[in-house]
Amino acid sequence: LAKPLTFTVNIGGQPETHYLKCAIQLEWEGEEVEGGGGHGAAPVMDATGHEIEKRMPKITDIIINILSSQSYGDLLKPSGKQKIKESIVTEINAILPEPHHDEKKKKDTEHKPGPTGKLTNAFFTEFIVQ
């Protein structure tokens, strides 16, 4: 897993302004492939992880826009948090490429999970509204 992404954004509210500080962990299928070198070797990022890394400025912008557009009341509800996570996954998946045919073929011949090119979930690892 990559490190959680941390964000602090202003949240509009009446009559005062609030802020949200949170950390978000992104998850995708086949996140890590085992590195060579045997026992204790560090995991290596897969193709989807590299695609996410390449698009990190855009992904950060997407998440900031989603977070800062929330109302203070929605942030306090579990359903509001769930809606944010779903929006993050949907909007980031829209900018990620589909898997290449070569990767699908490689997956079939090696019987290992290949990169899907898509996020499967987003998790809050920190969430503070003030």
PASEBA-1860 file (N, C-alpha, C; in nm, 3 decimals):
! residues 130
1> LAKPLTFT> 0.083/-0.119/0.000/0.000/0.000/0.000/0.086/0.124/0.000 ~ 0.044/0.221/-0.077/0.109/0.351/-0.073/0.069/0.419/0.058 ~ 0.142/0.523/0.094/0.108/0.596/0.216/-0.026/0.667/0.199 ~ -0.099/0.686/0.310/-0.224/0.762/0.300/-0.197/0.904/0.253 ~ -0.293/0.960/0.180/-0.284/1.098/0.133/-0.354/1.186/0.235 ~ -0.288/1.293/0.280/-0.348/1.380/0.381/-0.398/1.509/0.316 ~ -0.512/1.558/0.367/-0.575/1.678/0.314/-0.630/1.762/0.428 ~ -0.621/1.893/0.412/-0.687/1.988/0.500/-0.756/2.089/0.409
9> VNIGGQPE> -0.890/2.097/0.419/-0.967/2.186/0.331/-1.067/2.266/0.412 ~ -1.101/2.384/0.363/-1.207/2.466/0.422/-1.342/2.411/0.380 ~ -1.435/2.411/0.474/-1.571/2.366/0.447/-1.663/2.485/0.475 ~ -1.740/2.521/0.376/-1.833/2.633/0.394/-1.947/2.592/0.484 ~ -1.989/2.683/0.567/-2.102/2.656/0.655/-2.160/2.787/0.704 ~ -2.280/2.781/0.750/-2.344/2.901/0.801/-2.358/2.888/0.952 ~ -2.329/2.985/1.033/-2.278/3.116/0.994/-2.126/3.123/0.991 ~ -2.057/3.011/1.021/-1.911/3.017/1.027/-1.849/2.913/0.934
17> THYLKCAI> -1.722/2.930/0.908/-1.648/2.838/0.823/-1.583/2.730/0.911 ~ -1.580/2.608/0.860/-1.518/2.495/0.929/-1.406/2.441/0.842 ~ -1.329/2.347/0.898/-1.232/2.281/0.814/-1.233/2.132/0.839 ~ -1.186/2.059/0.739/-1.176/1.914/0.745/-1.030/1.877/0.728 ~ -0.981/1.794/0.819/-0.848/1.736/0.805/-0.870/1.585/0.798 ~ -0.817/1.523/0.692/-0.836/1.379/0.679/-0.717/1.315/0.608 ~ -0.709/1.184/0.622/-0.611/1.105/0.549/-0.689/0.996/0.477 ~ -0.655/0.974/0.351/-0.728/0.879/0.267/-0.630/0.777/0.210
25> QLEWEGEE> -0.665/0.650/0.225/-0.587/0.540/0.170/-0.661/0.485/0.048 ~ -0.594/0.481/-0.066/-0.654/0.426/-0.188/-0.620/0.278/-0.199 ~ -0.713/0.200/-0.253/-0.691/0.057/-0.268/-0.730/0.015/-0.410 ~ -0.650/-0.074/-0.468/-0.682/-0.130/-0.599/-0.642/-0.276/-0.601 ~ -0.700/-0.351/-0.694/-0.667/-0.494/-0.704/-0.523/-0.511/-0.745 ~ -0.457/-0.613/-0.690/-0.319/-0.642/-0.728/-0.223/-0.531/-0.692 ~ -0.245/-0.466/-0.577/-0.166/-0.349/-0.539/-0.016/-0.371/-0.541 ~ 0.026/-0.485/-0.487/0.169/-0.508/-0.478/0.201/-0.644/-0.537
33> VEGGGGHG> 0.311/-0.649/-0.608/0.361/-0.777/-0.656/0.486/-0.806/-0.577 ~ 0.512/-0.932/-0.550/0.627/-0.964/-0.466/0.756/-0.931/-0.539 ~ 0.847/-0.870/-0.465/0.978/-0.839/-0.520/1.065/-0.963/-0.517 ~ 1.168/-0.966/-0.597/1.262/-1.078/-0.594/1.345/-1.073/-0.468 ~ 1.424/-1.174/-0.445/1.515/-1.171/-0.331/1.468/-1.254/-0.214 ~ 1.357/-1.325/-0.229/1.316/-1.418/-0.125/1.253/-1.353/-0.005 ~ 1.267/-1.419/0.108/1.200/-1.379/0.232/1.240/-1.238/0.275 ~ 1.139/-1.158/0.309/1.167/-1.023/0.358/1.188/-0.920/0.249
41> AAPVMDAT> 1.174/-0.958/0.123/1.193/-0.862/0.014/1.078/-0.762/0.014 ~ 1.109/-0.639/-0.018/1.007/-0.534/-0.020/0.914/-0.553/-0.139 ~ 0.783/-0.527/-0.121/0.691/-0.537/-0.234/0.720/-0.429/-0.338 ~ 0.687/-0.460/-0.461/0.709/-0.368/-0.571/0.572/-0.322/-0.620 ~ 0.560/-0.193/-0.653/0.431/-0.141/-0.700/0.397/-0.199/-0.836 ~ 0.270/-0.233/-0.857/0.228/-0.289/-0.986/0.197/-0.177/-1.086 ~ 0.152/-0.216/-1.205/0.128/-0.119/-1.313/0.020/-0.018/-1.275 ~ -0.085/-0.062/-1.206/-0.190/0.031/-1.164/-0.133/0.133/-1.067
49> GHEIEKRM> -0.050/0.089/-0.974/0.014/0.180/-0.879/0.097/0.285/-0.950 ~ 0.169/0.245/-1.054/0.249/0.340/-1.132/0.159/0.441/-1.205 ~ 0.046/0.394/-1.256/-0.049/0.485/-1.323/-0.105/0.587/-1.224 ~ -0.137/0.541/-1.104/-0.186/0.630/-0.999/-0.078/0.731/-0.962 ~ 0.044/0.684/-0.945/0.155/0.772/-0.910/0.177/0.880/-1.016 ~ 0.168/0.841/-1.144/0.187/0.937/-1.254/0.081/1.046/-1.253 ~ -0.039/1.010/-1.208/-0.151/1.104/-1.210/-0.178/1.169/-1.075 ~ -0.084/1.161/-0.983/-0.108/1.210/-0.847/-0.149/1.357/-0.840
57> PKITDIII> -0.092/1.449/-0.918/-0.140/1.588/-0.910/-0.289/1.599/-0.945 ~ -0.333/1.529/-1.048/-0.475/1.530/-1.088/-0.561/1.463/-0.981 ~ -0.514/1.351/-0.926/-0.587/1.279/-0.821/-0.602/1.367/-0.697 ~ -0.496/1.435/-0.659/-0.501/1.526/-0.544/-0.604/1.636/-0.568 ~ -0.604/1.693/-0.688/-0.700/1.797/-0.723/-0.844/1.745/-0.715 ~ -0.868/1.625/-0.767/-1.001/1.564/-0.763/-1.048/1.549/-0.618 ~ -0.961/1.497/-0.532/-0.998/1.474/-0.392/-1.024/1.606/-0.320 ~ -0.940/1.707/-0.343/-0.961/1.838/-0.280/-1.095/1.897/-0.323
65> NILSSQSY> -1.127/1.887/-0.452/-1.255/1.939/-0.501/-1.374/1.867/-0.438 ~ -1.365/1.735/-0.426/-1.473/1.659/-0.364/-1.488/1.697/-0.217 ~ -1.377/1.701/-0.144/-1.383/1.731/-0.001/-1.434/1.872/0.027 ~ -1.384/1.970/-0.048/-1.420/2.109/-0.020/-1.562/2.143/-0.064 ~ -1.625/2.057/-0.144/-1.763/2.084/-0.188/-1.866/2.028/-0.091 ~ -1.821/1.961/0.016/-1.913/1.901/0.112/-1.966/2.003/0.210 ~ -2.085/1.978/0.262/-2.140/2.065/0.367/-2.096/2.010/0.503 ~ -2.091/2.100/0.598/-2.052/2.062/0.735/-2.143/1.951/0.788
73> GDLLKPSG> -2.273/1.965/0.766/-2.369/1.866/0.814/-2.346/1.728/0.753 ~ -2.318/1.724/0.623/-2.295/1.595/0.556/-2.170/1.525/0.608 ~ -2.068/1.603/0.644/-1.944/1.543/0.693/-1.962/1.474/0.827 ~ -2.063/1.512/0.901/-2.086/1.452/1.033/-2.167/1.323/1.024 ~ -2.225/1.294/0.908/-2.308/1.174/0.891/-2.225/1.061/0.830 ~ -2.247/0.936/0.875/-2.180/0.822/0.810/-2.212/0.813/0.661 ~ -2.337/0.845/0.622/-2.374/0.838/0.481/-2.298/0.943/0.399 ~ -2.268/1.057/0.461/-2.190/1.161/0.393/-2.048/1.115/0.366
81> KQKIKESI> -1.989/1.048/0.463/-1.852/0.996/0.446/-1.850/0.889/0.336 ~ -1.952/0.802/0.336/-1.960/0.697/0.234/-1.973/0.758/0.094 ~ -2.053/0.862/0.083/-2.072/0.930/-0.046/-1.939/0.989/-0.096 ~ -1.861/1.046/-0.005/-1.730/1.101/-0.042/-1.640/0.991/-0.095 ~ -1.634/0.878/-0.026/-1.547/0.767/-0.070/-1.589/0.716/-0.207 ~ -1.720/0.703/-0.228/-1.769/0.656/-0.359/-1.735/0.756/-0.469 ~ -1.748/0.885/-0.441/-1.715/0.988/-0.540/-1.566/0.984/-0.574 ~ -1.482/0.967/-0.474/-1.337/0.961/-0.497/-1.303/0.844/-0.589
89> VTEINAIL> -1.356/0.725/-0.559/-1.328/0.606/-0.641/-1.378/0.627/-0.784 ~ -1.501/0.675/-0.799/-1.560/0.694/-0.932/-1.482/0.795/-1.015 ~ -1.449/0.910/-0.956/-1.382/1.016/-1.032/-1.237/0.982/-1.065 ~ -1.168/0.913/-0.975/-1.030/0.873/-1.006/-1.030/0.763/-1.112 ~ -1.123/0.668/-1.102/-1.131/0.562/-1.203/-1.155/0.620/-1.342 ~ -1.225/0.732/-1.350/-1.254/0.794/-1.480/-1.127/0.844/-1.549 ~ -1.020/0.871/-1.474/-0.897/0.920/-1.537/-0.790/0.812/-1.552 ~ -0.815/0.692/-1.500/-0.718/0.583/-1.511/-0.742/0.505/-1.640
97> PEPHHDEK> -0.635/0.459/-1.705/-0.652/0.383/-1.830/-0.704/0.243/-1.804 ~ -0.766/0.187/-1.905/-0.808/0.047/-1.898/-0.683/-0.040/-1.908 ~ -0.686/-0.165/-1.857/-0.570/-0.253/-1.870/-0.541/-0.283/-2.017 ~ -0.414/-0.301/-2.048/-0.373/-0.334/-2.185/-0.398/-0.482/-2.211 ~ -0.415/-0.515/-2.339/-0.437/-0.656/-2.375/-0.317/-0.742/-2.338 ~ -0.196/-0.687/-2.346/-0.076/-0.763/-2.310/-0.081/-0.804/-2.164 ~ -0.129/-0.713/-2.078/-0.137/-0.745/-1.935/-0.239/-0.856/-1.910 ~ -0.351/-0.852/-1.984/-0.451/-0.957/-1.969/-0.393/-1.092/-2.014
105> KKKDTEHK> -0.320/-1.090/-2.126/-0.260/-1.213/-2.178/-0.156/-1.266/-2.079 ~ -0.074/-1.175/-2.026/0.028/-1.213/-1.928/-0.038/-1.276/-1.806 ~ -0.150/-1.219/-1.763/-0.222/-1.269/-1.647/-0.269/-1.413/-1.673 ~ -0.321/-1.438/-1.792/-0.371/-1.571/-1.825/-0.260/-1.675/-1.826 ~ -0.143/-1.639/-1.876/-0.035/-1.737/-1.888/0.037/-1.761/-1.756 ~ 0.045/-1.660/-1.670/0.118/-1.676/-1.544/0.027/-1.711/-1.428 ~ -0.104/-1.702/-1.445/-0.202/-1.730/-1.340/-0.181/-1.643/-1.217 ~ -0.136/-1.522/-1.237/-0.124/-1.425/-1.128/-0.219/-1.310/-1.158
113> PGPTGKLT> -0.274/-1.246/-1.053/-0.363/-1.133/-1.081/-0.289/-1.018/-1.147 ~ -0.344/-0.970/-1.255/-0.283/-0.857/-1.326/-0.347/-0.727/-1.283 ~ -0.291/-0.615/-1.323/-0.347/-0.486/-1.284/-0.484/-0.465/-1.350 ~ -0.577/-0.415/-1.274/-0.711/-0.392/-1.327/-0.721/-0.253/-1.387 ~ -0.631/-0.164/-1.347/-0.638/-0.026/-1.393/-0.741/0.055/-1.319 ~ -0.799/0.000/-1.213/-0.907/0.070/-1.143/-0.893/0.057/-0.991 ~ -0.936/0.165/-0.922/-0.944/0.161/-0.777/-1.062/0.073/-0.736 ~ -1.048/0.008/-0.622/-1.160/-0.070/-0.569/-1.221/-0.004/-0.446
121> NAFFTEFI> -1.142/0.081/-0.375/-1.195/0.143/-0.255/-1.109/0.261/-0.212 ~ -1.164/0.343/-0.125/-1.091/0.451/-0.057/-1.132/0.443/0.089 ~ -1.035/0.455/0.178/-1.060/0.447/0.321/-1.012/0.573/0.391 ~ -1.089/0.621/0.487/-1.042/0.729/0.573/-0.960/0.668/0.685 ~ -0.836/0.712/0.700/-0.754/0.667/0.812/-0.744/0.775/0.918 ~ -0.795/0.894/0.887/-0.805/1.005/0.980/-0.919/1.093/0.930 ~ -0.998/1.149/1.023/-1.110/1.232/0.982/-1.147/1.326/1.096 ~ -1.115/1.453/1.082/-1.141/1.553/1.186/-1.211/1.671/1.122
129> VQ> -1.328/1.707/1.175/-1.402/1.824/1.128/-1.406/1.921/1.245 ~ -1.372/2.047/1.217/-1.373/2.148/1.323/-1.434/2.276/1.273
END
